[in-house]
Amino acid sequence: MSNSPDARQQTLYQQSVEFYERNSQGYDAKRWTTPAGAYLNEVQIGVVRELVATGNGKHHLDIATGTGRFAVDLALCGADVMALDSSPGMLAETNKRAATSDVSDKVETRQGFANEMGLKEQFDSCTCMNALCHIPDQKGVVLSAAEALKDDGILVTSYTNWLSLYLLIGIYINLKGKSIHGDVYTKWFSLPEIRRLHADNGFEILETQGVLHIPTRVKNKALLGFLKAIDRLCRKSFLRFVAPQIYVKARKLSVAEF
Ligand SMILES: C[S@@+](CC[C@H](N)C(=O)[O-])C[C@H]1O[C@@H](n2cnc3c(N)ncnc32)[C@H](O)[C@@H]1O
């Protein structure tokens, strides 16, 4: 096998796709059912709901939808949602969730790759949550999202921030190039990288919010209470720039503007 950067990136890309297909069963139960996990799930859904601000008659695309946490919530807000993922197993979970929430008619699942979606100017808004850090070729994903959005369309993405309160974990993960918990490609970003990824690919950043990302294993009530308080401070104060997760709302620029 070739060791060229492209071949290496292709291998990492394929490994990431396969990792999630293998882990689609029980994915939510592992993450969002502990007290810390349930809190984090609620926070993430609330922040995305606020940033996307969608509603009836709007078309939304959720890239790398996973089990459809955001896709189904945005459908409940009124949007017609396309939920795209490379993993058929994840999409099966999304379909189950949509059926349980009675929004199957508002959520269309599609198997595909985030960096070559081939969707053209169809959507008012787009999300790609907790996924860019696991997909090499982040630029390809952002360009593909730009193609899928109408002018002025909104892109909401989340990034793991290595220059954060979890600095040592960020350094460790970036040196290893893998997640702590699983054998999957993982990258944490710096703020300048996040800014460039948007500015170079046709987006203007409108707003950022921070999330602490509390480890889901934390069970001690006092510690959890303390971490929740820090998390709330991270949302909109200057602390968002050192939060381990940064949520970005950006606007697609028209050709004339870019
Ligand atoms: C960490 S999960 C996030 C899922 C969901 N957005 C959430 O936050 O609950 C990452 C998702 O990205 C998907 N994925 C990985 N590589 C992909 C690719 N190249 N194209 C599309 N989806 C991909 C995985 O199948 C998985 O569902």
Ligand as a Chemical Component Dictionary entry (heavy atoms), coordinates in Angstrom:
data_LIG
# 
_chem_comp.id                   LIG 
_chem_comp.type                 NON-POLYMER 
_chem_comp.pdbx_formal_charge   0 
_chem_comp.three_letter_code    LIG 
# 
loop_
_chem_comp_atom.comp_id 
_chem_comp_atom.atom_id 
_chem_comp_atom.alt_atom_id 
_chem_comp_atom.type_symbol 
_chem_comp_atom.charge 
_chem_comp_atom.model_Cartn_x 
_chem_comp_atom.model_Cartn_y 
_chem_comp_atom.model_Cartn_z 
_chem_comp_atom.pdbx_ordinal 
LIG C1  C1  C 0  -19.351 11.062 16.876 1  
LIG S1  S1  S 1  -20.625 10.566 15.784 2  
LIG C2  C2  C 0  -21.670 12.009 15.836 3  
LIG C3  C3  C 0  -23.088 11.702 15.497 4  
LIG C4  C4  C 0  -24.076 12.851 15.683 5  
LIG N1  N1  N 0  -23.765 13.997 14.865 6  
LIG C5  C5  C 0  -24.158 13.230 17.139 7  
LIG O1  O1  O 0  -23.513 14.216 17.552 8  
LIG O2  O2  O -1 -24.836 12.529 17.885 9  
LIG C6  C6  C 0  -19.847 10.724 14.193 10 
LIG C7  C7  C 0  -20.724 10.269 13.018 11 
LIG O3  O3  O 0  -20.026 10.565 11.806 12 
LIG C8  C8  C 0  -20.305 9.523  10.875 13 
LIG N2  N2  N 0  -19.247 9.558  9.872  14 
LIG C9  C9  C 0  -17.936 9.247  10.029 15 
LIG N3  N3  N 0  -17.278 9.453  8.862  16 
LIG C10 C10 C 0  -18.199 9.926  7.975  17 
LIG C11 C11 C 0  -18.137 10.348 6.621  18 
LIG N4  N4  N 0  -16.988 10.353 5.973  19 
LIG N5  N5  N 0  -19.262 10.765 6.012  20 
LIG C12 C12 C 0  -20.437 10.781 6.679  21 
LIG N6  N6  N 0  -20.565 10.400 7.971  22 
LIG C13 C13 C 0  -19.450 9.979  8.603  23 
LIG C14 C14 C 0  -20.321 8.274  11.730 24 
LIG O4  O4  O 0  -20.987 7.199  11.100 25 
LIG C15 C15 C 0  -21.022 8.779  12.984 26 
LIG O5  O5  O 0  -22.407 8.570  12.890 27 
# 
loop_
_chem_comp_bond.comp_id 
_chem_comp_bond.atom_id_1 
_chem_comp_bond.atom_id_2 
_chem_comp_bond.value_order 
_chem_comp_bond.pdbx_ordinal 
LIG C1  S1  SING 1  
LIG S1  C2  SING 2  
LIG S1  C6  SING 3  
LIG C2  C3  SING 4  
LIG C3  C4  SING 5  
LIG C4  N1  SING 6  
LIG C4  C5  SING 7  
LIG C5  O1  DOUB 8  
LIG C5  O2  SING 9  
LIG C6  C7  SING 10 
LIG C7  O3  SING 11 
LIG C7  C15 SING 12 
LIG O3  C8  SING 13 
LIG C8  N2  SING 14 
LIG C8  C14 SING 15 
LIG N2  C9  SING 16 
LIG N2  C13 SING 17 
LIG C9  N3  DOUB 18 
LIG N3  C10 SING 19 
LIG C10 C11 SING 20 
LIG C10 C13 DOUB 21 
LIG C11 N4  SING 22 
LIG C11 N5  DOUB 23 
LIG N5  C12 SING 24 
LIG C12 N6  DOUB 25 
LIG N6  C13 SING 26 
LIG C14 O4  SING 27 
LIG C14 C15 SING 28 
LIG C15 O5  SING 29 
# 
